[in-house]
Amino acid sequence: METTTAAGSTLAISAASPVTEDAAGYAALAFTEIGQIEKIGALGAVFNKVEFQPLKGPKQKHKGSVDYGSLAPSLAYDSADAGQTLLRTAADDATSTLYAFEVTYPTGAKRYFQGRVFGFPENVDGADTVLMAAPTIEICTEIVKVPAA
């Protein structure tokens, strides 16, 4: 297994939806890279745990419903960045439209999914800090993993 740093990873957004929920469907979309990202966050589904403890016998544990997770990227606010503008538009969208996202790792591997942006709060921390934004992206579909070419 090859390890790598996260340096060079990107997050991009598209207002279009893929025709198919696979690598080819997502690759056909035009994505706009979101600039000034400091960190993207953890990607991956988590299953809720369902437990039952009978009076006699071991505790039973099962996988329950799946939660595809959420991202809370940290980024330096840039009103001229096209990707951030589309992300703010998605946050202001009251119709709960799904947006497509693409995460690209430094190795060239990609992760595709659709999600809804639940906010784009700006963080004014102090005189010696950069004006930041902390959007919340709720992942609503299975993550499509595409290995590096």
N, C-alpha and C positions, 0 to 999 in steps of 0.2 A: 504494500500500500504506500502510495506517495503522499507526503505531507507538504503543505504549502502555507504561506501566510495569506491573510485576507487582503493585503495591499493590492489594489488594482481591481477589486470586485466592484461591480456596478449594479444599480437597480434602475429599471426602465419601466415605463407605463404606456399603455395603449388604450384609447377609448373604444376600440373595436373589440369584438369577441371572436374567438377562433371558431371556424366552421366545425372543426372536430377537436375534441379534448385530447390531443396527442401532440407529439413533437412537430409533425408537419403542419398541423392546424395553427399552432402558435408561431412557428417559423415564418408563416405567410403574413403575419401581421407587421405593421410598421410601429416600432417602439420608439419612444422619446426618452433618452437617458435623463435621469433626475440628478442634477449636479450638486456639488458641495456636500456629499454624504460623508459623515464621520463614521457611522456604523449602521449596519442593516438590521441585525438581530438574528434570532434563532428561527430556522425553518424546519418544519416537520410535524406530522400528525401525532396526536396523543390520544389514547383511548381512555375513557373513564373506567374506573375499576368498579366492578360489581362483586360484592362479597355476600356470602351466606355462611353462617356458623351453626351447623346442626348441634343439637345437644350431645350427640354421640358421633365422633369422627372429626377429621380435620376440616379446617376452614376451606371453603371452596372460593376460588377467585376466577373471575371471567372478565373478558373485555366487553365493555359496554359501548355506548355511542362514541363516535370519533369526533374530535375537534381538530380541524386542520391548522389551528393556531392563529397567531396575529403577529404583525411586525410593528415595531415602534422605532423606525429609523430616526437617527439624530442627524440633523443637517444644518449648515449655516444658511440662514435665510437669504435668498437672492431673488428679488422680484423680477429680474430680467431673465431668469432661467426658465426655458420652455417646459422642462420636465416638472419643475416645482409649480409652474402655473397650471399645468394639467392636473397635478396632484391636489392643488387648492380647489380647482374646479370640481374634482371628484368629491372632495370633502363637503363642498357646498351643494352638491347634487341631492335634492330632497327626494328623488324618485328611487333611490336605492339601486341605481344602475351598477352592474358588475363591470369592473375594469380589468384588463389583462395586465399581468406583471411578468417581468423577466429579470432574473438575477443571473449575472454572469460571473463566474469565478475566474481567478487569474489563470487557471489551467485551460479555460475555454469551456468548461462544463457549464451547463445552464439548468436553471430551475424555472419552470413556468407555472402560473396559477392565475385564477381570477379572484378578485376580492372587492370589498367595499371600503372606502376611506371614511372613517368615522369622525375625523377631526384633523385640524392642522393648526394646533395652538402654537403661538410664538412665545419664546422665552427671552425676556429682557432681564438678565441676571445681575449685572453690575457694570461699573465703568470700564473695567479692564477685561471684558468678555465680548465675544462675538454674539450678535443677535442670532438666536437659534430657532429652529422649528422642530416640533416633535409630533409628526402625524401618526395616526393609528390606522393600520391597514388590517382588516379582518379577512383572513383567507377563507374562501367559501367553497373551493373545489380541491380535489386531490392535486397534489403537487406532481407535475410531470418532470421527471429527472432525465436529462440528456447528458451523456458522458462527453468528455472532450473529444474532438475529432482526431 
